[in-house]
Amino acid sequence: AAVAILGDVAGRAFLRTSLYNILTREDITAIIISDIYRGERKPAIPSVEVVADGVIIMKAEIRGGLIVRKLIIEKMKGKKMPVAEVPFSLVKDEGIIVFAPALSYDIPAPQFTSSIKLKCKPLHQALGPIYVGSQMVICTPIGMTLPPEVMVPFLRAVVDEGIKILLISLTNPSISLWCRLENQAKKYGVDIGKLKELIKLMSLNPAAYSITELMSTIITEVENYKPSVLVLHSLETLSTLCPPREFMSFYLNIITRFRKKALTTIYMISSSITDEISLMVNASDIVLAISTPLIIKGEYSVKVDILKSYLGEPRTVFTDHLRECLQEVNYSQN
């Protein structure tokens, strides 16, 4: 405040002689904090931007009734800044979390030396390998859960291979999700005790977060829990709450970050494949589209279209042909 009283010219001279030259000579890094009047970009300390080597502005705006915080990097001497505006959020017990885009000049590839082996030979042969770090989209009809012929082989793989899972739902309470998993595990002989040790369930209300805060929360949970597989459940909810550009920016940033970390990620979507999610499908490594159940001779039948996989060609498998796997509690992959 005292510097502001000196005015523009005198304030600049004070900063240069009393701070800049002295600190440079003594090899000291200084961080100068200045207020910015709301609605303006001019700092309260005159000419600080001219003297400083770097200038970062922290701003907050209201969007959809929620606070969105951003860092604006206006100047950073000697550094090439490909991104000038970076979202950040204030996280309890963590402080300031900066969500810098996971920039990469190429698209990080999965780890082709290891893969998750599903405990169902027909499903494994149709789907092909799920390499570590793969990004997988599973589309189900609205209101439908995964059929046991698809879910149970995944659960058996979790138990047999000791795969650590973080499942985050944007629509359902974690207790509801666990009830579904537990019922399937009990019915088909999957070790419930090991599932409890390996699977962490949590739910987030996307309407209570700005999109940057939601990204930061998910990333923080991943970094703290360190799962081998992340499952994001009901991602279509976020697409309805956010403008298309914001949602796709969220998805592409998330998918690039998790690719770089070699984190296998499964995106569960209750929707048919439409233009709104086409970019998600194109950016993923594996895509499954599950049909509405049909009743044939008193039993349901679900078609699983494998639209995209490492096998390089689309395939279709029906739950009728996978049903034998449900009884093979000790099934081992050949």
C-alpha positions in Angstrom: 0.0 0.0 0.0 2.9 2.3 0.8 4.4 1.8 -2.6 1.1 2.7 -4.3 1.2 6.1 -2.6 4.5 6.9 -4.4 2.8 6.9 -7.8 3.8 5.1 -11.0 7.2 6.6 -11.7 8.5 6.8 -8.1 7.0 3.4 -7.3 8.9 1.8 -10.2 12.1 3.4 -9.1 11.6 2.1 -5.5 11.0 -1.4 -6.7 14.0 -1.4 -9.0 16.5 0.2 -6.6 15.3 -1.2 -3.2 14.1 -4.6 -4.2 15.1 -5.7 -7.7 18.8 -4.7 -7.8 19.4 -5.7 -4.2 17.7 -9.1 -4.4 19.4 -9.9 -7.7 22.8 -9.1 -6.2 22.2 -11.2 -3.2 20.7 -14.0 -5.3 17.4 -13.9 -3.4 14.0 -14.8 -4.9 11.2 -12.4 -4.0 7.5 -13.0 -4.3 5.5 -9.7 -4.4 1.8 -9.9 -3.6 -0.4 -7.2 -5.0 -4.2 -6.7 -5.0 -6.2 -6.3 -8.2 -9.4 -4.4 -8.1 -12.4 -6.5 -9.0 -13.2 -6.3 -12.7 -9.8 -4.8 -13.5 -6.4 -6.2 -14.4 -4.3 -3.3 -13.0 -2.4 -4.2 -9.8 -2.5 -1.9 -6.8 1.3 -1.6 -6.8 2.2 0.5 -9.8 4.6 -0.8 -12.5 5.1 -4.1 -10.7 4.6 -6.0 -13.9 7.4 -4.1 -15.6 9.9 -4.8 -12.9 9.0 -8.4 -12.2 10.4 -11.4 -14.1 7.1 -13.3 -13.8 3.5 -12.2 -13.3 0.7 -14.5 -12.2 -2.8 -13.3 -11.7 -5.3 -15.3 -9.6 -8.9 -14.8 -10.5 -12.2 -16.2 -9.6 -15.4 -16.1 -11.6 -19.0 -17.4 -11.1 -20.1 -20.0 -13.6 -23.4 -21.9 -13.2 -23.6 -20.6 -9.7 -20.2 -22.2 -8.8 -16.8 -20.6 -8.3 -14.3 -21.3 -11.0 -10.7 -20.3 -10.1 -7.9 -19.7 -12.6 -4.3 -18.7 -12.7 -3.3 -16.4 -15.6 0.4 -16.5 -16.4 0.9 -13.2 -18.1 4.7 -13.2 -18.0 7.5 -15.6 -17.1 10.9 -14.4 -18.2 13.0 -16.9 -20.1 10.2 -19.5 -20.2 8.1 -20.6 -23.1 4.5 -20.7 -21.8 2.3 -22.9 -24.1 -0.6 -22.5 -21.6 -1.5 -19.1 -20.3 -4.6 -19.9 -18.2 -4.6 -22.8 -15.7 -7.5 -23.8 -13.5 -6.9 -24.3 -9.8 -8.9 -25.1 -6.7 -8.6 -25.0 -2.9 -8.8 -28.5 -1.5 -9.2 -29.3 2.2 -6.0 -30.6 3.8 -4.2 -30.1 0.5 -4.1 -26.4 -0.1 -3.9 -25.0 -3.7 -4.1 -27.7 -6.3 -3.2 -26.5 -9.8 -4.7 -28.4 -12.6 -2.2 -27.8 -15.4 -3.1 -29.6 -18.6 -1.0 -32.8 -19.1 0.6 -31.5 -22.3 2.3 -34.0 -24.5 3.5 -33.7 -28.1 2.5 -37.3 -28.7 -0.2 -39.5 -27.2 1.2 -41.8 -24.5 0.8 -45.4 -25.3 -0.3 -48.2 -22.8 2.3 -50.6 -21.4 2.2 -53.5 -23.9 4.3 -55.7 -21.7 1.4 -56.4 -19.2 -2.3 -56.7 -19.4 -5.4 -57.5 -17.3 -6.6 -61.1 -18.1 -10.4 -61.5 -17.8 -11.5 -64.8 -16.2 -13.6 -65.9 -19.1 -12.0 -67.4 -22.2 -14.8 -66.5 -24.7 -14.9 -62.9 -23.5 -11.1 -62.6 -23.4 -10.9 -63.9 -27.0 -13.5 -61.6 -28.3 -12.3 -58.5 -26.4 -8.5 -59.1 -26.7 -6.0 -57.8 -24.2 -6.6 -54.9 -21.8 -3.1 -53.5 -21.6 -2.0 -51.5 -18.5 -2.8 -47.8 -19.1 -5.6 -48.5 -21.6 -8.6 -46.1 -21.7 -11.8 -48.0 -22.0 -15.4 -46.8 -22.6 -18.4 -49.0 -21.7 -21.8 -47.8 -22.9 -24.9 -49.3 -21.4 -28.6 -48.5 -21.9 -30.0 -45.9 -19.6 -30.7 -47.4 -16.1 -29.0 -50.7 -16.9 -26.2 -52.2 -14.9 -23.5 -54.4 -16.4 -24.7 -58.0 -16.9 -23.0 -60.5 -14.7 -21.5 -62.2 -17.7 -19.3 -59.1 -18.1 -19.0 -57.9 -14.5 -18.1 -61.2 -12.8 -15.0 -62.0 -15.0 -13.8 -58.5 -14.1 -14.4 -59.1 -10.4 -12.6 -62.5 -10.6 -9.6 -60.8 -12.3 -9.5 -58.2 -9.5 -9.3 -60.9 -6.8 -7.0 -63.3 -8.6 -4.5 -60.6 -9.8 -4.8 -58.4 -6.7 -5.9 -55.4 -8.8 -6.4 -52.2 -6.7 -9.6 -50.4 -7.9 -10.9 -46.9 -7.3 -14.5 -46.5 -8.3 -16.0 -43.0 -8.4 -19.7 -42.6 -9.2 -21.3 -39.3 -10.2 -24.9 -40.5 -9.6 -25.1 -43.4 -7.1 -24.2 -43.6 -3.4 -21.2 -45.8 -2.8 -23.3 -48.2 -0.6 -25.6 -48.8 -3.5 -22.7 -49.7 -5.8 -21.3 -52.0 -3.2 -24.6 -53.8 -2.8 -24.6 -54.7 -6.5 -21.0 -55.9 -6.4 -21.6 -57.9 -3.3 -24.7 -59.6 -4.6 -22.9 -60.7 -7.8 -19.9 -61.8 -5.8 -22.0 -63.9 -3.5 -24.0 -65.5 -6.2 -21.0 -66.5 -8.3 -18.5 -67.4 -5.7 -16.1 -64.4 -5.8 -14.2 -63.7 -2.6 -16.0 -60.8 -0.9 -13.3 -60.2 1.7 -10.7 -59.7 -1.0 -13.0 -57.4 -3.0 -13.4 -55.2 0.1 -9.6 -55.0 0.5 -9.0 -54.1 -3.2 -12.0 -51.9 -4.1 -12.5 -48.4 -2.8 -15.9 -46.9 -3.6 -16.9 -43.2 -3.4 -19.5 -40.9 -4.9 -19.3 -37.3 -5.8 -22.2 -34.9 -6.6 -21.1 -33.2 -9.8 -23.6 -30.4 -9.3 -21.8 -29.3 -6.2 -18.4 -28.8 -7.9 -17.1 -26.6 -10.6 -15.6 -28.7 -13.3 -12.0 -27.7 -12.3 -12.8 -28.6 -8.6 -14.2 -32.0 -9.7 -11.0 -32.7 -11.8 -8.8 -31.7 -8.9 -10.8 -33.9 -6.5 -10.6 -37.0 -8.8 -6.9 -36.4 -9.4 -6.2 -36.0 -5.6 -8.1 -39.2 -4.8 -6.1 -41.1 -7.5 -2.8 -39.7 -6.2 -3.6 -40.6 -2.6 -5.1 -44.1 -3.2 -2.8 -45.0 -6.1 -5.1 -47.6 -7.8 -4.2 -49.8 -10.6 -7.6 -49.2 -12.3 -9.9 -46.2 -12.0 -13.6 -46.5 -12.8 -15.5 -43.3 -13.5 -19.2 -44.2 -13.2 -22.0 -42.2 -14.9 -19.7 -39.8 -16.7 -22.7 -38.8 -18.9 -24.0 -36.8 -16.0 -21.2 -34.4 -16.3 -21.8 -34.0 -20.0 -25.3 -32.8 -19.3 -24.2 -30.3 -16.7 -21.4 -28.7 -18.6 -21.1 -27.0 -22.0 -19.8 -29.5 -24.6 -16.4 -27.7 -25.0 -15.8 -27.7 -21.2 -16.8 -31.4 -20.9 -14.5 -32.5 -23.7 -11.7 -30.4 -22.4 -12.2 -32.2 -19.0 -12.2 -35.6 -20.7 -9.2 -35.0 -22.9 -7.2 -33.6 -20.0 -8.1 -36.5 -17.7 -7.4 -39.1 -20.4 -4.0 -37.6 -21.3 -3.0 -37.4 -17.6 -4.0 -41.0 -16.9 -2.3 -42.2 -20.0 0.9 -40.6 -18.9 0.6 -42.3 -15.5 -0.2 -45.7 -17.1 -3.4 -45.8 -15.1 -6.0 -48.2 -16.7 -9.3 -46.2 -16.7 -12.8 -47.4 -17.4 -15.4 -44.8 -18.2 -19.0 -46.1 -17.6 -21.6 -44.2 -19.6 -25.4 -44.8 -19.5 -26.1 -43.7 -23.1 -26.0 -44.9 -26.6 -23.1 -43.7 -28.7 -24.1 -40.3 -30.0 -22.4 -37.3 -31.5 -22.1 -35.8 -28.0 -19.7 -38.6 -26.8 -18.2 -39.5 -30.2 -14.9 -37.7 -29.3 -14.7 -39.8 -26.1 -15.1 -43.0 -28.2 -12.5 -41.9 -30.7 -10.0 -41.0 -27.9 -10.4 -44.3 -26.1 -8.5 -47.6 -26.8 -11.4 -50.0 -26.1 -15.1 -49.4 -26.6 -17.9 -51.7 -25.6 -21.6 -51.0 -26.4 -24.1 -53.1 -24.5 -27.6 -53.6 -25.8 -31.0 -53.7 -24.0 -31.7 -57.2 -22.8 -34.0 -59.5 -24.9 -36.0 -62.4 -23.4 -35.4 -65.5 -25.5 -37.0 -68.8 -24.3 -37.4 -67.5 -20.8 -33.8 -66.3 -20.5 -32.4 -62.8 -21.1 -29.8 -62.3 -23.8 -27.6 -59.2 -24.1 -25.5 -58.3 -27.1 -22.0 -56.9 -26.4 -20.6 -55.0 -29.3 -16.9 -54.6 -29.1 -16.5 -51.6 -31.4 -12.9 -50.9 -30.7 -10.1 -53.1 -29.3 -6.4 -54.0 -29.9 -7.5 -56.8 -32.1 -8.2 -54.3 -34.8 -11.6 -55.3 -35.8 -15.1 -55.0 -34.3 -16.6 -58.1 -32.8 -19.9 -59.1 -31.2 -20.5 -61.6 -28.4 -23.7 -62.6 -26.7 -24.1 -63.2 -23.0 -25.6 -66.6 -23.9 -22.0 -67.7 -24.9 -20.5 -66.2 -21.8 -22.9 -67.8 -19.3 -20.7 -70.9 -18.8 -18.0 -68.6 -17.3 -20.3 -67.7 -14.4 -20.0 -71.3 -13.1 -16.2 -71.5 -13.5 -15.1 -70.2 -10.1 -11.6 -71.4 -10.5 -11.3 -70.6 -14.2 -7.7 -69.9 -15.3 -6.8 -68.1 -18.5 -5.0 -70.2 -21.1 
